[in-house]
């Protein structure tokens, strides 16, 4: 009889089967989860790392590049890189069966490479052959591959699961990356670093308005990136979609009996 009483008392103090809350009840609400950015905490950490790297190294390098390089030379270098970019643009236009746009981008490449002295002068834009923006991430989107979760890549910045997956093909079709295998070992990294400095220098004038306009810079960059990529995939005319809903609150209803913690 005594053993039975002790056993019952032991069972009464045993750990409960269900989840335990300090105040004896579950929270009144659960945090909202952004379905476009489910890994926000990790992304914010990488974003913070990129910002520190940019402030300490990349921005000073870009400012030095802009200070050293005369404006005409800076424009010429940017035009050359833009001209080389028309090669992967043409490839992705063909992959998307956009033959008129492929003709436009290939003609740009031909005109600027010849009459524009290797792309130094952007003659094509002056005669109505406008610059386009295409990459393999957009090609995947053209064929219905969803953007997937938003992610922030170290050094490279904002991206998505789809766009990050397309980077391998983008690299394989990048004439600078491919050409680096056929020149002296130091030339490829030198040209790549120059292109990176040129790209970063072009953002110097824009970032002030970004910093002034954004209360939460991370959120501002994320929404701007996702909206821009969606517009690019749909050539500036994105359809309405349920994906426009920004937040999805996960409704968790504990099934087990909740007991007050001892």
N, C-alpha and C positions, 0 to 999 in steps of 0.2 A: 504493500500500500504506500509506504514511504517512497519506494523507488518510483512508483507511478506518478506521485505528486511532484517529485524532483524532475522527472522527465517532462511533464507538462509545463513546469516552470521554465525549463531550458528551451522548449519549443517556443514558448511565448516571447522569449527574448532573442530568438534567432533572427538572422537578417531577413528583411522582407524580400519577397520575390520581385516586386516592381521597383521603379525608380524612386528615389527618396529626395525630397526637397526640404531645406532647412526650415522653412516656414510652414511645412505641412501641406503645401498646395503648389501646383505648377504655375509658371509665370502666366500673367494675364495675356501676354502676347509674345510672339516669337519674332526675332529680327527679320526684316525684309531681305530677300536674296535677289540680287539683280541677275536675271537669267542670262543676260548678255555678258556678265562679268562675275561668274561664280567663284573665281579665284582672286577676288579683289584684294584680300589682305596680302597675298604673295605678290601680286602685281604692283601694289603700292610700295612694297619693300624694294622691288627691282626698279621701279620708277624713281624712288628716292636715291638709290645707288647711281642711276644714270644721271640724275640732276647734279649730284655731287661730282661725278666724273666730268660732266660738262662744265660745271663752274670752275673746276680746278685745272682742267687740261684743254678740253675741246674748244670752249669759247675763247680762251686766251690765244690758242693757235689760230682760230678763225679771224680774230681781230688782228693778229700779227700778219696773217696772209693778206688781209684786206689793206692793211697799212703799207705793206711792202709792194704789193702788186698794183701798178698803175691801172686805172679804170679800163682803158682800152684793152690791155692785156687780160685783165680779169674777165671781161666780156668775151674775148676771143677764146679763152680757155673753156669757159662755160659753154660756148657754142660748139666747140669740138666734142665735149662730152655729150652734149645733147644730140649731136649728129650721130655719134656712135650708138646712142640709145635707140635710134630709129631702127637698128637691126633687130633687137628683140621685140620692139613694137610691131614691126612688120611680121615677124614670126607668129606672134600671138594674134594678130589680125587674121592671118591665114588659118590658124587653128580654130578661130571662132567663125570662119567662113564669111568674114567681112571683107569681101574682095575689093570693094570700092575704097575702103579705108586702107587696105593693104597696098593698093595702087598709090594712094596719097602718100603714105609713109615711105614707100620704096622710092617714089619720085623725089620726095624731100631728100632722101639719102643720096640719090644720084646727083641732084642739082647742087646740093651743098658740098658734096665731096669733090665735085669738078669745078663748077663756076665759083663756088664759095671757098676755094682753096683748102680743101680737106675739112670743111666745116667751120673754119675761122670766121667766115661771114655767113650769116643766116639769110641767104638770098631767097630761100624757099618761102619763108613767112611773108616776105615782101610781095611775092607774086600769088599769094592766096593759098599756099600749101601749109595749113596750120599744123602746129605740133600736136601730137596725140599722146595719150598716156595709156599704155597697155602692159600688163605683165601676166605671169601664169596664174597668179591668184585670181585675177579677173577672168581668165579663161575658164578656170574651174567653176567660178560663179556663173559664168555664161551657160554652162552645161548643168546648172542646177545644184551644184555642191554648196551646201549652206556655209555661212561664214564660221559658225561654231563659236566657242567661247573666246572672248577678248583676252589677249595675253600681251604682256610687256616683255620684250626680249632684251637681255643685257646688251648695252651699247647701241643696238639697232632701234630700240624704242617700241612704239605701239604696233601691234599686229593682231592677227587672229589665228585660230587653228588652221583654217584653210590657207590664209596668206603665208603663214610660216611654212606650211608644207610645200608651197609653191616656190620658196626661195631657192631650193636645190636646182630646179629647172631654170629659174632666172639666172642663177650663177653660171649654169652650163651654157646659156645663150648670151652671156655678157662678153662682148668682144675684148674688153680689157682683161677680164679674168682668163679667158681662153688664150689671148695673145701673150700673156705673161709666161706661158710655157715655151714660147718660141723666141724669147729674147734673153738678154743677160739677166741673171737672178735679181739684181738690184733694181731693174727697170720697172718690173711689175708692181712691187710695193711702193716705189716712188710715185708712179702714176696713180695708183689706188689712193695713196695718202693725199695727193694733190686734188683728186676728185672729191674726196671726203671733206677736205678743207674748203673747197669751192662751194660744196653743198651747204656746209655749216655757215659759211660767210653770208650766203644768201638769206639765211634766217635771222641774221643779226637785227635787221630793221623791223622784222615782223614780231620778234619775241617781246618787244616792249609793250605793244598793244595786247599781246596775249597775257602778259603778267598783270597789266592794268585791268583787263576785262574779267579775268577769272578769279572768282572767290576760292574755288577749289581747282587748282591747276590740273590735277590728275583727272578729275571728272570732266573738265572742259576738253582736255586732249582726247580722252576716250570717246566722248560723244562726237567730237569733230572728226576723229578718225573713222569711226563706224559710219557716220553719215556720208563722208566723202567716198569711202570705199563702196558703199551701196549705190551712190550716184554713178560712180565710174563703171561698176558692173553693168548697170542698166543704161549706160550712155546718157546720163542726166535726166532720165525719166523713170525713176523707181516706182514700182506698183505699191499700192497700199497693202499692208500685211499686218498680221497679228504680232509680228516681231516688233512693231512700233511700240507695243506696250513695254514700258521700261522696267517695271518691277513686278516680281511675282512673289507673293507672300506664301511661304510654305506653311500649310496648315497641318500641324502635328497634333494628333489626339492620342495621348497615352491610353493604352488599353488596359494596362495592369492597374491594380488598386494601389493608390498612393497612400503612404503612411507617414506620419510625422516622425522625424528622426528623433532618436533618444537624446 
